[in-house]
Structures are given as structure tokens and as C-alpha cells.
Amino acid sequence: MSSPRNALSSPKPLPIAIVVGTVALVMGYLYFVFGYSTGYMFERSTLWSNMQQGYRHDDYEWVFGYFVPPAVLILALVTRKRYADLAPRPSWLGLAVLALACFVYFGGYKANEKYVGYAAGQIFVAGFILWFLGTEYFRRAFWLWVLFGMTWPLIFLIEPISSPLQLLMTKLTEVYLKVTGVDVLRSGTSLYSPPSEGVPAGERFSLGIAAACSGLRSLFALTMVSMIYGYLALKNGWHRLFLTFAAVPFAIFGNFIRMLLLYYGTVWVSKEWAIGTDDHPSGFHISAGLMVFIVALLCMLVLVQILNGGLKSLRRKKTRSRVVGNDDEGP
């Protein structure tokens, strides 16, 4: 016969349907039904409507947030074997975390601050995992919980990040052009050719690096991609963290390649063909934007290979490819 102390050591596991249903009901009511922050005419809108506004902000920098929760669920399903040896061991710690989440949520409600509500949602998810499944489940699913944090549109990050990125891309492109012997003038975040005999300034080329061209949009999306890829391809938590932070220089490098494509397209063909107009960008301009993701993803592939096997793994792959090539040549 167990003692009362042992009986209260942890709550009993609940069927998965009850767990999912409880989480869906609580989060659904708080974020889709409950009026949280003030809207027009002092009517309270839901946090979900605030999130939708964030997803639609300006150039849709955070629109990928719609796909984060389904991606987390799919990843949990695909990698379910990682949790096969675990039995649910609910922890009372989760109840304390849920109490903290309620306190944070209420504080944001009274302060009329939606970002506090987003933080509360993140804490709620952690509390549910701990209370219903236990600490070991949360430890193994920690990276999925971090990835779930990309759901919340943190619009306040856009302004402090976009301006430095604009200046950085402008200076990088300017340095490259000068090193390669191209005369260039810079004014703010614009680059243009200097005037010469009979040719006005900017006639040969002009590149205006707007906020959308700073790499900001690709930076947020690539951060999400690096977190998903790291969860699937890497086992060490520090390696996943390193890959996530590496998305920043990879996005910058990819956008730098994009700027060079636009420059050479302007010089070799025409500005109309390479860039187009602000209202109607050319097909080449749009295609060049895809290079940001292609270059960054290639960099991620190389980095993951190095993190998993070191630099020697890359040399082994080169050696194997040469051996296979020699074998295919025949006698």
C-alpha cells in the first residue's frame, strides 16, 4: 500500500485525447474568443486578430507564422520514435508554470500589451507539456517548443533590424564594387554610378536598397528553416543553436549575392530588365530574390555536414566522388 506522500508525488497520466482537447480548449478560448487588447472605439479584440495583423504587416515579413504550429505538429509526428522509450510522467512543476503563464497573461491584459500575451502563450505550452507529460518529454521536445516561438509576430523587431541590414548591404556592395574597380557613389542606402562626360549620375546603374531588399524578410524565414533543419539533422542542442544563429550571416551573404545579380543584370542588360519599377518589379528581380534562400540553404547543408562529421567528412565526400568518377571511366 503506497503512502499518501508517494501518491501525491506526481499526477496520474491522462489519455492523449484529453490532453490535446484541454490544450486546444484553453488556448482556443484565450486567443480566439477572449477580448484581450483594445481596438477601434475602445472595443477589445482577440490576440488572434492581433496576430493576423502582425502577419499582414507591411511586406509580410512574418507571414510564415501561420505555418509554424502545423510544422511543429508534423515534426513531432515524424520524429515520434525519439519519444518511444518515454512514459508520461506528469509533473506538478507544470502546474506552477501554468500559474505563471496565467499571471503573465493577466498582466498583459491589464497593460493592454499584446506581446506579453504572446509570451504567456509560449509559457502556457511549456506548462501543459510539463504537467501532462513530464520533464523528460519537455527536455526532448525543448527545440520544438523553441521553434513554436516563431509563431508569434514580433513586429517590434523589424525596425531595429531592417535599418542596420540596409546599411550593411549598402556598404558591402559598395566595397565589392570599389575593389573590383567600379566607380560608385553612395547616398544613404542608394548606390549609383558617378557622372561622366555627357552621362549623368546614375545613368549606368543605380541600386536603391530598400527595407525589403535588406534581407529582413528572408532572415526571419531562414531562421525558422534553420531551426527545423537543425531539429531533423542535428542531435546536439548546441549544434542546433549554432545553426540557428548562423542563419543571420547566411541570409546576409545570400542577399549580397542577390545585390550582385541585380547590379550585373543592370550593367549587362538594362535597369528595366534587371530591376523594373517599384510597383512592377521585373521577373529577374523576383528570381534574384530566390537566390537568397538557395545560397543560404547551401550554406546550411555544408555547416550541418561539418557539425555532424567535422571538416574531414567533407574531404571524405570529395574523395569518394573522385573514386566513383574514376571507376565510371573504365579501362
JOKA-V21755 format. One record per backbone hydrogen bond with DSSP energy under -0.5 kcal/mol. NH is the residue of the N-H (numbers start at 0). CO is the residue of the C=O. Records with the same first field share a line. If there is no record, write none. Layout:
# JOKA-V21755
NH=CO / CO
This chain:
# JOKA-V21755
6=2
7=3
8=5
17=14
18=14
19=15
20=16
21=17
22=18
23=19
24=20
25=21
26=22
27=23
28=24
29=25
30=26
31=27
32=27 / 28
33=28
35=44
36=44
38=42
41=38
42=39
44=36
46=33
47=30
49=45
50=46
51=47
52=48
53=49
54=50
55=51
56=53
59=56
60=56
62=59
64=61
65=62
66=63
67=63 / 64
68=64
70=66
71=67
72=68
73=69
74=70
75=71
76=72
77=73
78=74
79=76
81=78
82=79
83=80
85=82
88=132
90=129
93=90
94=91
95=91
96=92
97=93
98=94
99=95
100=96
101=97
102=98
103=99
104=100
105=101
106=102
107=103
108=104
109=105
110=106
111=107
112=107
113=111
115=112
116=112
117=113
118=114
119=115
120=116
121=117
122=118
123=119
124=120
125=121
126=122
127=123
128=124
129=125
130=126
131=127
132=128
133=128
137=133
138=134
139=135
140=136
141=138
144=140
145=141
146=142
147=143
148=144 / 145
149=146
150=147
151=148
153=151
154=152
156=153
157=154
158=154
159=155
160=156
161=157
162=158
164=160
165=161
166=162
167=163
168=164
169=165
170=166
171=167
172=168
173=169
174=170
175=171
176=172
177=173
178=174
179=175
180=177
181=176
182=180
184=191
186=189
188=186
189=186
190=206
191=184
192=204
195=198
198=195
199=197
201=192
202=199
206=190
208=188 / 206
209=207
212=209
213=210
215=210
218=214
219=215
220=216
221=217
222=218
223=219
224=220
225=221
226=222
227=223
228=224
229=225
230=226
231=227
232=228
233=229
239=235
240=236
241=237
242=238
243=239
244=240
245=241
246=242 / 243
247=244
248=244
249=245
250=246
251=247
252=248
253=249
254=250
255=251
256=252
257=253
258=254
259=255
260=256
261=257
262=258
263=259
264=260
265=261
266=262
267=263
268=264
269=264
273=269
274=270
275=270
276=279
281=274
283=272
285=281
286=282
287=283
288=284
289=285 / 286
290=286 / 287
291=287 / 288
292=288
293=289
294=290
295=291
296=292
297=293
298=294
299=295
300=296
301=297
302=298
303=299
304=300
305=301
306=302
307=303
308=304
309=305
312=309
313=309 / 310
314=310
315=311
316=312
317=313
318=314
319=315
320=316
321=317
322=318
323=319
324=320
325=321
326=322
327=323
328=324
329=325 / 326
